[in-house]
């Protein structure tokens, strides 16, 4: 990542009102501003040092606290008083979803019926079902197939001597893996990609409401047809396994099944795409570290952990709400107010990590928060780690001369308030 942002530029977003995280804050953050995404580490560093627990106001008037330091993040993520379900709290005129998302709408179903949007005991029940997709035994058994897919993808691009690393490789690998796991046709992967790109955004606004609803409706209709086919002709895939449990006493409802499959697709590919591509970007941006890994491939495990810490695929946590007045490091967060943990910032906290803005693939005791913490820790983490290790190691073995394409335009990061990732990533080899 380039480090060209000045202190003056940190406050240059004050006049912009389009971003829901840009107003009434001490350190102004605009997730719609390309300049922010080029150098978020400098802005987050200022946030940690100026207002580590900072209150902001969303465009609809809802108060949210940004948590930017590691220890504060841990405290929030393990505190059961910060809850996910808004049913008893966000019913006032400041409810961000009021008038925007019908509770019977496809978008509401996909966002509210999976485990990540629920609290115990319902969360526990939903997580037990979802974890069937990511058991250690299943992940280990997938290693040969992941290696095979990786080799096949490299075979396709090798003779061209150039490619878009995201479109031609980093996206293809995880979507093929999760599609096979769920029993979805691989030829549907572009539809799945388009829907997830829209549905991954945190907040429903008047600007994105229609596209979110249309994508959610299309996705549920798609799954409804898949379910009908699997009920008639079940296979060895995960969807068939879920459907076989429909007669069990504690089975997933239809809406829970839609939402769980949606979450598995997001957990199984969206974060992994950007873990692989951000990781390669970090290596190419740090030639000494790149050469160190080429010469010492056994460092791949610690290298992946550093990729996750230094420039991970997720910017913020999903929203939590204070179920009562809560003190965090002397700051009172009132009942019903929102909380967002900034993973990218916590993972570069100087108080936790030595020389925290340095990319070091030999870093030890790298206890980052890239996959979250506590009961909502990402269930797709073992699969994401395995895919990234195989992908990066194989790329460096088979395409050792890979580098940024010198003829391409400057790289542009996605303007997202949750996903950290590039739009395009042209490379040559």
Residue pairs with C-beta under 8 A, 6 or more apart in sequence:
1 38
1 39
1 41
1 282
1 285
1 311
2 38
2 39
3 39
3 41
3 42
3 357
4 38
4 39
5 35
5 38
5 39
5 42
5 43
7 46
9 35
10 27
10 28
10 42
10 43
10 46
11 27
11 28
12 35
13 19
13 22
13 28
13 29
13 30
13 33
13 36
14 22
14 28
16 22
16 30
16 32
16 33
17 23
17 59
18 30
18 32
18 207
19 29
19 30
19 31
19 32
19 33
19 417
20 31
20 58
20 59
20 60
20 203
20 205
20 417
21 29
21 30
21 31
21 56
21 58
21 64
21 66
21 417
22 28
22 29
22 30
22 31
22 32
23 56
23 57
23 59
24 55
24 56
24 57
25 51
25 54
25 55
25 56
25 57
25 66
26 50
26 51
26 54
27 43
27 46
27 47
27 50
27 51
27 54
29 36
29 43
29 47
29 56
29 66
30 36
31 37
31 315
31 415
31 416
31 417
32 415
33 415
34 412
34 413
34 415
36 43
37 413
37 414
37 415
37 420
38 413
40 315
40 344
40 420
41 344
41 348
41 357
44 68
44 342
44 344
44 345
44 348
45 345
45 348
45 350
45 357
47 54
47 66
47 68
47 342
47 345
48 68
48 69
48 345
48 349
48 350
52 67
52 68
52 69
52 72
52 329
53 65
53 66
53 67
53 68
53 69
53 72
53 328
53 329
53 331
54 65
54 66
54 68
55 63
55 64
55 65
55 66
55 337
56 63
56 64
56 65
56 66
57 63
57 64
58 64
58 96
58 203
59 205
60 94
60 96
61 93
61 94
62 90
62 94
62 95
62 96
62 338
63 94
63 334
63 337
63 338
64 319
64 337
64 338
64 339
64 340
65 331
65 333
65 337
65 338
65 339
65 340
66 340
66 342
67 73
67 76
67 328
67 339
67 340
67 341
67 342
67 346
68 342
68 345
68 346
68 349
69 345
69 346
69 349
69 351
70 346
70 347
70 349
70 351
70 352
70 353
70 369
71 329
71 349
71 351
71 352
72 328
72 329
72 346
73 341
73 342
73 343
73 346
73 369
73 373
74 369
74 373
75 328
75 329
76 82
76 320
76 328
76 339
76 341
77 317
77 341
77 369
77 372
77 373
77 374
77 376
78 373
78 374
79 326
80 119
80 120
81 322
81 323
81 324
81 326
82 320
82 321
82 322
82 323
82 326
82 339
83 89
83 119
83 320
83 321
83 323
84 116
84 117
84 118
84 119
84 123
84 318
84 319
84 320
84 321
84 376
85 117
85 118
85 119
86 95
86 97
86 321
89 321
89 323
89 335
89 336
90 96
90 97
90 321
90 336
92 336
96 203
96 204
97 204
100 204
100 205
100 206
100 209
101 107
101 108
101 111
101 204
101 209
102 108
103 112
105 213
105 216
106 213
106 216
106 217
106 219
106 220
107 199
107 204
107 212
107 213
107 216
109 216
109 220
109 255
109 258
109 259
110 199
110 216
110 219
110 220
110 258
110 259
110 262
111 117
111 199
111 259
112 118
112 259
113 253
113 255
113 256
113 258
113 259
113 260
114 126
114 130
114 256
114 259
114 260
114 262
114 263
115 123
115 126
115 127
115 130
115 260
115 263
115 376
116 263
116 318
116 376
117 259
117 318
118 126
120 375
123 375
123 376
124 375
125 250
126 252
126 256
126 260
127 375
127 379
129 242
129 245
129 252
129 260
130 260
130 263
130 264
130 379
131 379
132 238
132 241
132 242
133 181
133 182
133 238
133 264
133 268
133 379
134 379
134 380
134 382
134 383
136 382
139 382
139 383
139 386
142 177
142 181
142 383
142 386
143 386
143 390
145 177
145 180
146 173
146 177
146 386
146 387
146 390
147 390
147 394
149 172
149 173
149 176
149 177
150 173
150 390
150 391
150 394
151 394
151 398
153 168
153 169
153 172
153 173
154 169
154 394
154 395
154 398
154 399
156 168
157 163
157 168
157 169
158 398
158 399
158 429
161 428
161 429
162 405
162 426
162 427
162 428
162 429
163 169
163 426
163 427
164 424
164 425
164 426
164 427
165 277
165 280
165 425
165 426
165 427
166 273
166 277
166 421
166 422
166 423
166 424
166 425
167 424
169 276
169 391
169 395
170 273
170 274
170 276
170 277
170 280
170 391
170 425
171 193
171 269
171 273
172 189
173 272
173 276
173 387
173 391
174 268
174 269
174 272
174 273
174 276
174 384
174 387
175 186
175 189
175 192
175 193
175 269
175 273
176 186
176 189
177 268
177 269
177 383
177 387
178 264
178 265
178 268
178 269
179 185
179 186
179 188
179 189
179 192
180 186
180 237
181 237
181 238
181 268
182 237
182 238
182 239
182 261
182 264
182 265
183 226
183 230
183 235
183 236
183 237
183 238
183 239
183 240
184 192
184 226
184 237
184 239
188 222
191 218
191 222
192 265
192 269
194 215
195 215
195 216
195 218
195 219
196 265
196 266
196 269
196 270
198 208
198 211
198 212
198 215
199 212
199 215
199 216
199 219
199 262
199 266
200 266
200 270
200 416
200 418
200 419
201 208
201 212
201 416
201 417
201 418
202 316
202 318
202 319
202 417
202 418
203 417
204 212
219 258
219 262
220 258
223 257
223 258
223 261
226 239
227 239
227 243
227 257
230 237
230 239
230 240
230 243
231 243
234 240
234 243
234 244
238 264
239 261
242 252
242 257
242 260
242 261
243 257
245 251
245 252
246 252
252 260
264 380
267 378
267 379
267 380
268 380
268 383
270 313
270 419
271 313
271 314
271 378
271 380
271 384
271 419
272 313
272 380
272 383
272 384
272 387
272 388
273 313
273 421
274 313
274 419
274 420
274 421
274 422
275 304
275 307
275 308
275 312
275 313
275 384
275 388
276 387
276 388
276 391
276 392
277 421
277 422
277 425
278 307
278 311
278 312
278 313
278 420
278 421
278 422
279 303
279 304
279 307
279 311
279 388
279 392
280 392
280 395
280 402
280 425
280 427
281 311
281 411
281 422
281 425
282 289
282 306
282 307
282 310
282 311
282 359
283 289
283 290
283 293
283 303
283 392
284 290
284 402
284 403
284 404
284 427
285 359
286 359
289 303
289 359
289 360
289 361
290 396
292 299
292 361
292 362
293 299
293 300
293 303
293 361
293 392
293 396
294 396
294 400
297 393
297 396
297 397
299 361
299 362
300 389
300 392
300 393
301 389
302 361
302 362
302 363
302 364
302 366
303 361
303 392
304 385
304 388
304 389
304 392
305 363
305 366
305 368
306 359
306 360
306 361
306 363
306 366
307 388
308 347
308 368
308 370
308 371
309 347
309 348
309 353
309 363
309 366
309 368
309 370
310 347
310 348
310 359
311 344
311 359
311 420
312 343
312 344
312 347
312 368
312 370
312 420
313 370
313 419
313 420
313 421
314 343
314 344
314 370
314 418
314 419
314 420
315 342
315 343
315 344
315 416
315 417
315 418
315 419
315 420
316 340
316 341
316 342
316 343
316 417
316 418
317 340
317 341
317 342
317 343
317 372
318 376
318 418
319 338
319 339
319 340
320 338
320 339
320 340
320 341
321 336
321 337
321 338
321 339
322 333
322 334
322 335
322 336
322 337
322 338
322 339
323 335
324 335
325 332
325 333
325 334
325 335
326 332
326 333
327 333
333 339
341 369
343 369
343 370
343 372
344 420
346 352
346 369
347 353
347 368
347 369
347 370
348 356
348 357
349 356
350 356
352 367
353 363
353 366
371 377
371 378
371 381
371 384
372 378
378 384
395 402
396 402
399 429
400 429
401 429
402 427
402 428
402 429
403 427
403 428
403 429
404 426
404 427
404 428
405 426
405 427
405 428
406 428
408 424
408 426
411 422
411 423
411 424
411 425
412 422
412 423
412 424
413 420
413 421
413 422
413 423
414 420
414 421
414 422
414 423
